Amino acid sequence: MDLKITPLAYAGPGEERTISLKPGHHKQAQWHCDAREGWYDLRVTCEQDATYTRRLMGHIENGRPSVSG
């Protein structure tokens, strides 16, 4: 299956990724959030199943001061 990871906010151009995943396997994908004050907002969809959508959003807490709006 092919999973498409699309940044919805806090992203620069060209940061969309597609990951091919075999049944029973897993993979890791890393996103660098340093330039975004630790914030992330991602949508994961499956190209073979139009009903599959997951949204991952939040803030990475690292003990350093940050800004929220």
mmCIF file of the N, C-alpha and C atoms, coordinates in Angstrom:
data_MODEL
# 
_entry.id   MODEL 
# 
loop_
_atom_site.group_PDB 
_atom_site.id 
_atom_site.type_symbol 
_atom_site.label_atom_id 
_atom_site.label_alt_id 
_atom_site.label_comp_id 
_atom_site.label_asym_id 
_atom_site.label_entity_id 
_atom_site.label_seq_id 
_atom_site.pdbx_PDB_ins_code 
_atom_site.Cartn_x 
_atom_site.Cartn_y 
_atom_site.Cartn_z 
_atom_site.occupancy 
_atom_site.B_iso_or_equiv 
_atom_site.pdbx_formal_charge 
_atom_site.auth_seq_id 
_atom_site.auth_comp_id 
_atom_site.auth_asym_id 
_atom_site.auth_atom_id 
_atom_site.pdbx_PDB_model_num 
ATOM 1   N N  . MET A 1 1  ? 0.841   -1.166 0.000  1.00 0.00 ? 1  MET A N  1 
ATOM 2   C CA . MET A 1 1  ? 0.000   0.000  0.000  1.00 0.00 ? 1  MET A CA 1 
ATOM 3   C C  . MET A 1 1  ? 0.885   1.227  0.000  1.00 0.00 ? 1  MET A C  1 
ATOM 4   N N  . ASP A 1 2  ? 0.380   2.291  -0.574 1.00 0.00 ? 2  ASP A N  1 
ATOM 5   C CA . ASP A 1 2  ? 1.110   3.556  -0.621 1.00 0.00 ? 2  ASP A CA 1 
ATOM 6   C C  . ASP A 1 2  ? 0.412   4.565  0.275  1.00 0.00 ? 2  ASP A C  1 
ATOM 7   N N  . LEU A 1 3  ? 1.147   5.074  1.263  1.00 0.00 ? 3  LEU A N  1 
ATOM 8   C CA . LEU A 1 3  ? 0.622   6.090  2.161  1.00 0.00 ? 3  LEU A CA 1 
ATOM 9   C C  . LEU A 1 3  ? 1.193   7.438  1.759  1.00 0.00 ? 3  LEU A C  1 
ATOM 10  N N  . LYS A 1 4  ? 0.314   8.407  1.606  1.00 0.00 ? 4  LYS A N  1 
ATOM 11  C CA . LYS A 1 4  ? 0.743   9.762  1.270  1.00 0.00 ? 4  LYS A CA 1 
ATOM 12  C C  . LYS A 1 4  ? 0.662   10.606 2.531  1.00 0.00 ? 4  LYS A C  1 
ATOM 13  N N  . ILE A 1 5  ? 1.759   11.282 2.868  1.00 0.00 ? 5  ILE A N  1 
ATOM 14  C CA . ILE A 1 5  ? 1.812   12.165 4.030  1.00 0.00 ? 5  ILE A CA 1 
ATOM 15  C C  . ILE A 1 5  ? 1.876   13.590 3.501  1.00 0.00 ? 5  ILE A C  1 
ATOM 16  N N  . THR A 1 6  ? 0.847   14.364 3.834  1.00 0.00 ? 6  THR A N  1 
ATOM 17  C CA . THR A 1 6  ? 0.725   15.727 3.327  1.00 0.00 ? 6  THR A CA 1 
ATOM 18  C C  . THR A 1 6  ? 0.740   16.708 4.490  1.00 0.00 ? 6  THR A C  1 
ATOM 19  N N  . PRO A 1 7  ? 1.699   17.636 4.541  1.00 0.00 ? 7  PRO A N  1 
ATOM 20  C CA . PRO A 1 7  ? 1.667   18.667 5.564  1.00 0.00 ? 7  PRO A CA 1 
ATOM 21  C C  . PRO A 1 7  ? 0.539   19.654 5.270  1.00 0.00 ? 7  PRO A C  1 
ATOM 22  N N  . LEU A 1 8  ? -0.267  19.951 6.274  1.00 0.00 ? 8  LEU A N  1 
ATOM 23  C CA . LEU A 1 8  ? -1.381  20.884 6.099  1.00 0.00 ? 8  LEU A CA 1 
ATOM 24  C C  . LEU A 1 8  ? -1.015  22.284 6.567  1.00 0.00 ? 8  LEU A C  1 
ATOM 25  N N  . ALA A 1 9  ? -0.079  22.380 7.471  1.00 0.00 ? 9  ALA A N  1 
ATOM 26  C CA . ALA A 1 9  ? 0.390   23.673 7.968  1.00 0.00 ? 9  ALA A CA 1 
ATOM 27  C C  . ALA A 1 9  ? 1.826   23.478 8.441  1.00 0.00 ? 9  ALA A C  1 
ATOM 28  N N  . TYR A 1 10 ? 2.504   24.564 8.728  1.00 0.00 ? 10 TYR A N  1 
ATOM 29  C CA . TYR A 1 10 ? 3.869   24.508 9.258  1.00 0.00 ? 10 TYR A CA 1 
ATOM 30  C C  . TYR A 1 10 ? 4.814   23.774 8.318  1.00 0.00 ? 10 TYR A C  1 
ATOM 31  N N  . ALA A 1 11 ? 4.640   23.912 7.016  1.00 0.00 ? 11 ALA A N  1 
ATOM 32  C CA . ALA A 1 11 ? 5.489   23.174 6.076  1.00 0.00 ? 11 ALA A CA 1 
ATOM 33  C C  . ALA A 1 11 ? 5.933   24.067 4.937  1.00 0.00 ? 11 ALA A C  1 
ATOM 34  N N  . GLY A 1 12 ? 7.032   23.689 4.369  1.00 0.00 ? 12 GLY A N  1 
ATOM 35  C CA . GLY A 1 12 ? 7.520   24.371 3.187  1.00 0.00 ? 12 GLY A CA 1 
ATOM 36  C C  . GLY A 1 12 ? 7.099   23.612 1.940  1.00 0.00 ? 12 GLY A C  1 
ATOM 37  N N  . PRO A 1 13 ? 7.356   24.175 0.777  1.00 0.00 ? 13 PRO A N  1 
ATOM 38  C CA . PRO A 1 13 ? 6.984   23.500 -0.470 1.00 0.00 ? 13 PRO A CA 1 
ATOM 39  C C  . PRO A 1 13 ? 7.762   22.201 -0.653 1.00 0.00 ? 13 PRO A C  1 
ATOM 40  N N  . GLY A 1 14 ? 7.112   21.227 -1.249 1.00 0.00 ? 14 GLY A N  1 
ATOM 41  C CA . GLY A 1 14 ? 7.766   19.969 -1.571 1.00 0.00 ? 14 GLY A CA 1 
ATOM 42  C C  . GLY A 1 14 ? 7.936   18.999 -0.422 1.00 0.00 ? 14 GLY A C  1 
ATOM 43  N N  . GLU A 1 15 ? 7.238   19.209 0.676  1.00 0.00 ? 15 GLU A N  1 
ATOM 44  C CA . GLU A 1 15 ? 7.406   18.324 1.825  1.00 0.00 ? 15 GLU A CA 1 
ATOM 45  C C  . GLU A 1 15 ? 6.436   17.149 1.836  1.00 0.00 ? 15 GLU A C  1 
ATOM 46  N N  . GLU A 1 16 ? 5.571   17.029 0.836  1.00 0.00 ? 16 GLU A N  1 
ATOM 47  C CA . GLU A 1 16 ? 4.678   15.871 0.756  1.00 0.00 ? 16 GLU A CA 1 
ATOM 48  C C  . GLU A 1 16 ? 5.509   14.630 0.446  1.00 0.00 ? 16 GLU A C  1 
ATOM 49  N N  . ARG A 1 17 ? 5.155   13.509 1.064  1.00 0.00 ? 17 ARG A N  1 
ATOM 50  C CA . ARG A 1 17 ? 5.897   12.260 0.856  1.00 0.00 ? 17 ARG A CA 1 
ATOM 51  C C  . ARG A 1 17 ? 4.940   11.111 0.606  1.00 0.00 ? 17 ARG A C  1 
ATOM 52  N N  . THR A 1 18 ? 5.409   10.124 -0.147 1.00 0.00 ? 18 THR A N  1 
ATOM 53  C CA . THR A 1 18 ? 4.674   8.878  -0.323 1.00 0.00 ? 18 THR A CA 1 
ATOM 54  C C  . THR A 1 18 ? 5.566   7.747  0.162  1.00 0.00 ? 18 THR A C  1 
ATOM 55  N N  . ILE A 1 19 ? 5.002   6.895  1.007  1.00 0.00 ? 19 ILE A N  1 
ATOM 56  C CA . ILE A 1 19 ? 5.737   5.764  1.571  1.00 0.00 ? 19 ILE A CA 1 
ATOM 57  C C  . ILE A 1 19 ? 5.057   4.481  1.131  1.00 0.00 ? 19 ILE A C  1 
ATOM 58  N N  . SER A 1 20 ? 5.809   3.581  0.528  1.00 0.00 ? 20 SER A N  1 
ATOM 59  C CA . SER A 1 20 ? 5.277   2.267  0.146  1.00 0.00 ? 20 SER A CA 1 
ATOM 60  C C  . SER A 1 20 ? 5.455   1.320  1.326  1.00 0.00 ? 20 SER A C  1 
ATOM 61  N N  . LEU A 1 21 ? 4.380   0.618  1.657  1.00 0.00 ? 21 LEU A N  1 
ATOM 62  C CA . LEU A 1 21 ? 4.378   -0.238 2.838  1.00 0.00 ? 21 LEU A CA 1 
ATOM 63  C C  . LEU A 1 21 ? 3.808   -1.599 2.482  1.00 0.00 ? 21 LEU A C  1 
ATOM 64  N N  . LYS A 1 22 ? 4.561   -2.655 2.765  1.00 0.00 ? 22 LYS A N  1 
ATOM 65  C CA . LYS A 1 22 ? 4.095   -4.019 2.509  1.00 0.00 ? 22 LYS A CA 1 
ATOM 66  C C  . LYS A 1 22 ? 3.243   -4.488 3.686  1.00 0.00 ? 22 LYS A C  1 
ATOM 67  N N  . PRO A 1 23 ? 2.260   -5.366 3.448  1.00 0.00 ? 23 PRO A N  1 
ATOM 68  C CA . PRO A 1 23 ? 1.422   -5.890 4.539  1.00 0.00 ? 23 PRO A CA 1 
ATOM 69  C C  . PRO A 1 23 ? 2.281   -6.513 5.641  1.00 0.00 ? 23 PRO A C  1 
ATOM 70  N N  . GLY A 1 24 ? 1.940   -6.190 6.878  1.00 0.00 ? 24 GLY A N  1 
ATOM 71  C CA . GLY A 1 24 ? 2.650   -6.735 8.029  1.00 0.00 ? 24 GLY A CA 1 
ATOM 72  C C  . GLY A 1 24 ? 3.961   -6.039 8.349  1.00 0.00 ? 24 GLY A C  1 
ATOM 73  N N  . HIS A 1 25 ? 4.318   -5.010 7.604  1.00 0.00 ? 25 HIS A N  1 
ATOM 74  C CA . HIS A 1 25 ? 5.560   -4.286 7.829  1.00 0.00 ? 25 HIS A CA 1 
ATOM 75  C C  . HIS A 1 25 ? 5.264   -2.882 8.351  1.00 0.00 ? 25 HIS A C  1 
ATOM 76  N N  . HIS A 1 26 ? 6.302   -2.214 8.817  1.00 0.00 ? 26 HIS A N  1 
ATOM 77  C CA . HIS A 1 26 ? 6.156   -0.830 9.264  1.00 0.00 ? 26 HIS A CA 1 
ATOM 78  C C  . HIS A 1 26 ? 7.380   -0.035 8.819  1.00 0.00 ? 26 HIS A C  1 
ATOM 79  N N  . LYS A 1 27 ? 7.217   1.270  8.776  1.00 0.00 ? 27 LYS A N  1 
ATOM 80  C CA . LYS A 1 27 ? 8.307   2.195  8.449  1.00 0.00 ? 27 LYS A CA 1 
ATOM 81  C C  . LYS A 1 27 ? 8.159   3.428  9.321  1.00 0.00 ? 27 LYS A C  1 
ATOM 82  N N  . GLN A 1 28 ? 9.246   4.131  9.493  1.00 0.00 ? 28 GLN A N  1 
ATOM 83  C CA . GLN A 1 28 ? 9.230   5.398  10.212 1.00 0.00 ? 28 GLN A CA 1 
ATOM 84  C C  . GLN A 1 28 ? 9.467   6.533  9.227  1.00 0.00 ? 28 GLN A C  1 
ATOM 85  N N  . ALA A 1 29 ? 8.805   7.634  9.473  1.00 0.00 ? 29 ALA A N  1 
ATOM 86  C CA . ALA A 1 29 ? 9.042   8.854  8.704  1.00 0.00 ? 29 ALA A CA 1 
ATOM 87  C C  . ALA A 1 29 ? 9.320   9.964  9.704  1.00 0.00 ? 29 ALA A C  1 
ATOM 88  N N  . GLN A 1 30 ? 10.349  10.729 9.466  1.00 0.00 ? 30 GLN A N  1 
ATOM 89  C CA . GLN A 1 30 ? 10.694  11.818 10.371 1.00 0.00 ? 30 GLN A CA 1 
ATOM 90  C C  . GLN A 1 30 ? 10.381  13.158 9.720  1.00 0.00 ? 30 GLN A C  1 
ATOM 91  N N  . TRP A 1 31 ? 9.853   14.048 10.528 1.00 0.00 ? 31 TRP A N  1 
ATOM 92  C CA . TRP A 1 31 ? 9.589   15.420 10.102 1.00 0.00 ? 31 TRP A CA 1 
ATOM 93  C C  . TRP A 1 31 ? 10.372  16.331 11.027 1.00 0.00 ? 31 TRP A C  1 
ATOM 94  N N  . HIS A 1 32 ? 11.074  17.290 10.459 1.00 0.00 ? 32 HIS A N  1 
ATOM 95  C CA . HIS A 1 32 ? 11.834  18.232 11.276 1.00 0.00 ? 32 HIS A CA 1 
ATOM 96  C C  . HIS A 1 32 ? 10.944  19.433 11.585 1.00 0.00 ? 32 HIS A C  1 
ATOM 97  N N  . CYS A 1 33 ? 10.739  19.679 12.859 1.00 0.00 ? 33 CYS A N  1 
ATOM 98  C CA . CYS A 1 33 ? 9.821   20.734 13.295 1.00 0.00 ? 33 CYS A CA 1 
ATOM 99  C C  . CYS A 1 33 ? 10.545  21.927 13.913 1.00 0.00 ? 33 CYS A C  1 
ATOM 100 N N  . ASP A 1 34 ? 11.870  21.928 13.894 1.00 0.00 ? 34 ASP A N  1 
ATOM 101 C CA . ASP A 1 34 ? 12.622  23.008 14.530 1.00 0.00 ? 34 ASP A CA 1 
ATOM 102 C C  . ASP A 1 34 ? 12.255  24.381 13.977 1.00 0.00 ? 34 ASP A C  1 
ATOM 103 N N  . ALA A 1 35 ? 12.146  24.499 12.671 1.00 0.00 ? 35 ALA A N  1 
ATOM 104 C CA . ALA A 1 35 ? 11.849  25.795 12.047 1.00 0.00 ? 35 ALA A CA 1 
ATOM 105 C C  . ALA A 1 35 ? 10.400  26.207 12.256 1.00 0.00 ? 35 ALA A C  1 
ATOM 106 N N  . ARG A 1 36 ? 9.600   25.324 12.815 1.00 0.00 ? 36 ARG A N  1 
ATOM 107 C CA . ARG A 1 36 ? 8.167   25.589 13.001 1.00 0.00 ? 36 ARG A CA 1 
ATOM 108 C C  . ARG A 1 36 ? 7.800   25.699 14.480 1.00 0.00 ? 36 ARG A C  1 
ATOM 109 N N  . GLU A 1 37 ? 8.789   26.022 15.296 1.00 0.00 ? 37 GLU A N  1 
ATOM 110 C CA . GLU A 1 37 ? 8.572   26.149 16.742 1.00 0.00 ? 37 GLU A CA 1 
ATOM 111 C C  . GLU A 1 37 ? 8.048   24.856 17.363 1.00 0.00 ? 37 GLU A C  1 
ATOM 112 N N  . GLY A 1 38 ? 8.315   23.709 16.729 1.00 0.00 ? 38 GLY A N  1 
ATOM 113 C CA . GLY A 1 38 ? 7.897   22.417 17.275 1.00 0.00 ? 38 GLY A CA 1 
ATOM 114 C C  . GLY A 1 38 ? 6.496   21.975 16.893 1.00 0.00 ? 38 GLY A C  1 
ATOM 115 N N  . TRP A 1 39 ? 5.807   22.724 16.045 1.00 0.00 ? 39 TRP A N  1 
ATOM 116 C CA . TRP A 1 39 ? 4.439   22.386 15.653 1.00 0.00 ? 39 TRP A CA 1 
ATOM 117 C C  . TRP A 1 39 ? 4.415   21.500 14.409 1.00 0.00 ? 39 TRP A C  1 
ATOM 118 N N  . TYR A 1 40 ? 3.421   20.620 14.333 1.00 0.00 ? 40 TYR A N  1 
ATOM 119 C CA . TYR A 1 40 ? 3.228   19.792 13.138 1.00 0.00 ? 40 TYR A CA 1 
ATOM 120 C C  . TYR A 1 40 ? 1.736   19.607 12.880 1.00 0.00 ? 40 TYR A C  1 
ATOM 121 N N  . ASP A 1 41 ? 1.374   19.422 11.622 1.00 0.00 ? 41 ASP A N  1 
ATOM 122 C CA . ASP A 1 41 ? -0.010  19.193 11.195 1.00 0.00 ? 41 ASP A CA 1 
ATOM 123 C C  . ASP A 1 41 ? 0.063   18.399 9.890  1.00 0.00 ? 41 ASP A C  1 
ATOM 124 N N  . LEU A 1 42 ? -0.195  17.095 9.963  1.00 0.00 ? 42 LEU A N  1 
ATOM 125 C CA . LEU A 1 42 ? -0.017  16.194 8.827  1.00 0.00 ? 42 LEU A CA 1 
ATOM 126 C C  . LEU A 1 42 ? -1.288  15.401 8.558  1.00 0.00 ? 42 LEU A C  1 
ATOM 127 N N  . ARG A 1 43 ? -1.536  15.119 7.290  1.00 0.00 ? 43 ARG A N  1 
ATOM 128 C CA . ARG A 1 43 ? -2.635  14.227 6.903  1.00 0.00 ? 43 ARG A CA 1 
ATOM 129 C C  . ARG A 1 43 ? -2.015  13.004 6.238  1.00 0.00 ? 43 ARG A C  1 
ATOM 130 N N  . VAL A 1 44 ? -2.468  11.810 6.651  1.00 0.00 ? 44 VAL A N  1 
ATOM 131 C CA . VAL A 1 44 ? -2.009  10.552 6.057  1.00 0.00 ? 44 VAL A CA 1 
ATOM 132 C C  . VAL A 1 44 ? -3.189  9.932  5.331  1.00 0.00 ? 44 VAL A C  1 
ATOM 133 N N  . THR A 1 45 ? -3.013  9.634  4.042  1.00 0.00 ? 45 THR A N  1 
ATOM 134 C CA . THR A 1 45 ? -4.051  8.983  3.247  1.00 0.00 ? 45 THR A CA 1 
ATOM 135 C C  . THR A 1 45 ? -3.445  7.767  2.560  1.00 0.00 ? 45 THR A C  1 
ATOM 136 N N  . CYS A 1 46 ? -4.319  6.857  2.151  1.00 0.00 ? 46 CYS A N  1 
ATOM 137 C CA . CYS A 1 46 ? -3.895  5.646  1.457  1.00 0.00 ? 46 CYS A CA 1 
ATOM 138 C C  . CYS A 1 46 ? -4.401  5.717  0.024  1.00 0.00 ? 46 CYS A C  1 
ATOM 139 N N  . GLU A 1 47 ? -3.505  5.604  -0.927 1.00 0.00 ? 47 GLU A N  1 
ATOM 140 C CA . GLU A 1 47 ? -3.893  5.727  -2.332 1.00 0.00 ? 47 GLU A CA 1 
ATOM 141 C C  . GLU A 1 47 ? -4.764  4.564  -2.794 1.00 0.00 ? 47 GLU A C  1 
ATOM 142 N N  . GLN A 1 48 ? -4.696  3.420  -2.112 1.00 0.00 ? 48 GLN A N  1 
ATOM 143 C CA . GLN A 1 48 ? -5.507  2.264  -2.491 1.00 0.00 ? 48 GLN A CA 1 
ATOM 144 C C  . GLN A 1 48 ? -6.852  2.217  -1.760 1.00 0.00 ? 48 GLN A C  1 
ATOM 145 N N  . ASP A 1 49 ? -7.055  3.094  -0.765 1.00 0.00 ? 49 ASP A N  1 
ATOM 146 C CA . ASP A 1 49 ? -8.301  3.111  0.005  1.00 0.00 ? 49 ASP A CA 1 
ATOM 147 C C  . ASP A 1 49 ? -8.691  4.562  0.269  1.00 0.00 ? 49 ASP A C  1 
ATOM 148 N N  . ALA A 1 50 ? -9.577  5.095  -0.538 1.00 0.00 ? 50 ALA A N  1 
ATOM 149 C CA . ALA A 1 50 ? -9.960  6.507  -0.440 1.00 0.00 ? 50 ALA A CA 1 
ATOM 150 C C  . ALA A 1 50 ? -10.639 6.856  0.881  1.00 0.00 ? 50 ALA A C  1 
ATOM 151 N N  . THR A 1 51 ? -11.106 5.863  1.649  1.00 0.00 ? 51 THR A N  1 
ATOM 152 C CA . THR A 1 51 ? -11.766 6.141  2.923  1.00 0.00 ? 51 THR A CA 1 
ATOM 153 C C  . THR A 1 51 ? -10.774 6.281  4.078  1.00 0.00 ? 51 THR A C  1 
ATOM 154 N N  . TYR A 1 52 ? -9.510  5.930  3.860  1.00 0.00 ? 52 TYR A N  1 
ATOM 155 C CA . TYR A 1 52 ? -8.512  5.987  4.932  1.00 0.00 ? 52 TYR A CA 1 
ATOM 156 C C  . TYR A 1 52 ? -7.899  7.379  5.001  1.00 0.00 ? 52 TYR A C  1 
ATOM 157 N N  . THR A 1 53 ? -8.119  8.053  6.121  1.00 0.00 ? 53 THR A N  1 
ATOM 158 C CA . THR A 1 53 ? -7.516  9.357  6.380  1.00 0.00 ? 53 THR A CA 1 
ATOM 159 C C  . THR A 1 53 ? -7.212  9.467  7.862  1.00 0.00 ? 53 THR A C  1 
ATOM 160 N N  . ARG A 1 54 ? -6.019  9.912  8.182  1.00 0.00 ? 54 ARG A N  1 
ATOM 161 C CA . ARG A 1 54 ? -5.641  10.190 9.565  1.00 0.00 ? 54 ARG A CA 1 
ATOM 162 C C  . ARG A 1 54 ? -5.005  11.567 9.592  1.00 0.00 ? 54 ARG A C  1 
ATOM 163 N N  . ARG A 1 55 ? -5.295  12.322 10.649 1.00 0.00 ? 55 ARG A N  1 
ATOM 164 C CA . ARG A 1 55 ? -4.683  13.637 10.802 1.00 0.00 ? 55 ARG A CA 1 
ATOM 165 C C  . ARG A 1 55 ? -3.885  13.635 12.099 1.00 0.00 ? 55 ARG A C  1 
ATOM 166 N N  . LEU A 1 56 ? -2.645  14.041 11.998 1.00 0.00 ? 56 LEU A N  1 
ATOM 167 C CA . LEU A 1 56 ? -1.741  14.104 13.137 1.00 0.00 ? 56 LEU A CA 1 
ATOM 168 C C  . LEU A 1 56 ? -1.340  15.557 13.317 1.00 0.00 ? 56 LEU A C  1 
ATOM 169 N N  . MET A 1 57 ? -1.670  16.127 14.466 1.00 0.00 ? 57 MET A N  1 
ATOM 170 C CA . MET A 1 57 ? -1.288  17.513 14.697 1.00 0.00 ? 57 MET A CA 1 
ATOM 171 C C  . MET A 1 57 ? -0.979  17.712 16.166 1.00 0.00 ? 57 MET A C  1 
ATOM 172 N N  . GLY A 1 58 ? -0.062  18.594 16.412 1.00 0.00 ? 58 GLY A N  1 
ATOM 173 C CA . GLY A 1 58 ? 0.300   18.863 17.791 1.00 0.00 ? 58 GLY A CA 1 
ATOM 174 C C  . GLY A 1 58 ? 1.608   19.617 17.890 1.00 0.00 ? 58 GLY A C  1 
ATOM 175 N N  . HIS A 1 59 ? 2.193   19.495 19.071 1.00 0.00 ? 59 HIS A N  1 
ATOM 176 C CA . HIS A 1 59 ? 3.415   20.219 19.387 1.00 0.00 ? 59 HIS A CA 1 
ATOM 177 C C  . HIS A 1 59 ? 4.367   19.277 20.098 1.00 0.00 ? 59 HIS A C  1 
ATOM 178 N N  . ILE A 1 60 ? 5.618   19.317 19.716 1.00 0.00 ? 60 ILE A N  1 
ATOM 179 C CA . ILE A 1 60 ? 6.648   18.513 20.365 1.00 0.00 ? 60 ILE A CA 1 
ATOM 180 C C  . ILE A 1 60 ? 7.150   19.288 21.575 1.00 0.00 ? 60 ILE A C  1 
ATOM 181 N N  . GLU A 1 61 ? 6.978   18.720 22.748 1.00 0.00 ? 61 GLU A N  1 
ATOM 182 C CA . GLU A 1 61 ? 7.450   19.356 23.978 1.00 0.00 ? 61 GLU A CA 1 
ATOM 183 C C  . GLU A 1 61 ? 8.886   18.912 24.229 1.00 0.00 ? 61 GLU A C  1 
ATOM 184 N N  . ASN A 1 62 ? 9.778   19.881 24.287 1.00 0.00 ? 62 ASN A N  1 
ATOM 185 C CA . ASN A 1 62 ? 11.188  19.561 24.467 1.00 0.00 ? 62 ASN A CA 1 
ATOM 186 C C  . ASN A 1 62 ? 11.810  20.289 25.651 1.00 0.00 ? 62 ASN A C  1 
ATOM 187 N N  . GLY A 1 63 ? 10.987  20.945 26.459 1.00 0.00 ? 63 GLY A N  1 
ATOM 188 C CA . GLY A 1 63 ? 11.489  21.647 27.629 1.00 0.00 ? 63 GLY A CA 1 
ATOM 189 C C  . GLY A 1 63 ? 11.956  23.065 27.357 1.00 0.00 ? 63 GLY A C  1 
ATOM 190 N N  . ARG A 1 64 ? 12.012  23.458 26.106 1.00 0.00 ? 64 ARG A N  1 
ATOM 191 C CA . ARG A 1 64 ? 12.434  24.816 25.765 1.00 0.00 ? 64 ARG A CA 1 
ATOM 192 C C  . ARG A 1 64 ? 11.207  25.715 25.617 1.00 0.00 ? 64 ARG A C  1 
ATOM 193 N N  . PRO A 1 65 ? 11.366  27.017 25.817 1.00 0.00 ? 65 PRO A N  1 
ATOM 194 C CA . PRO A 1 65 ? 10.239  27.934 25.631 1.00 0.00 ? 65 PRO A CA 1 
ATOM 195 C C  . PRO A 1 65 ? 9.733   27.881 24.189 1.00 0.00 ? 65 PRO A C  1 
ATOM 196 N N  . SER A 1 66 ? 8.420   27.999 24.032 1.00 0.00 ? 66 SER A N  1 
ATOM 197 C CA . SER A 1 66 ? 7.829   28.015 22.697 1.00 0.00 ? 66 SER A CA 1 
ATOM 198 C C  . SER A 1 66 ? 6.616   28.925 22.701 1.00 0.00 ? 66 SER A C  1 
ATOM 199 N N  . VAL A 1 67 ? 6.047   29.125 21.522 1.00 0.00 ? 67 VAL A N  1 
ATOM 200 C CA . VAL A 1 67 ? 4.917   30.037 21.357 1.00 0.00 ? 67 VAL A CA 1 
ATOM 201 C C  . VAL A 1 67 ? 3.710   29.250 20.881 1.00 0.00 ? 67 VAL A C  1 
ATOM 202 N N  . SER A 1 68 ? 2.560   29.529 21.459 1.00 0.00 ? 68 SER A N  1 
ATOM 203 C CA . SER A 1 68 ? 1.314   28.968 20.926 1.00 0.00 ? 68 SER A CA 1 
ATOM 204 C C  . SER A 1 68 ? 0.355   30.122 20.708 1.00 0.00 ? 68 SER A C  1 
ATOM 205 N N  . GLY A 1 69 ? -0.515  29.944 19.710 1.00 0.00 ? 69 GLY A N  1 
ATOM 206 C CA . GLY A 1 69 ? -1.370  31.058 19.323 1.00 0.00 ? 69 GLY A CA 1 
ATOM 207 C C  . GLY A 1 69 ? -2.740  30.873 19.627 1.00 0.00 ? 69 GLY A C  1 
# 
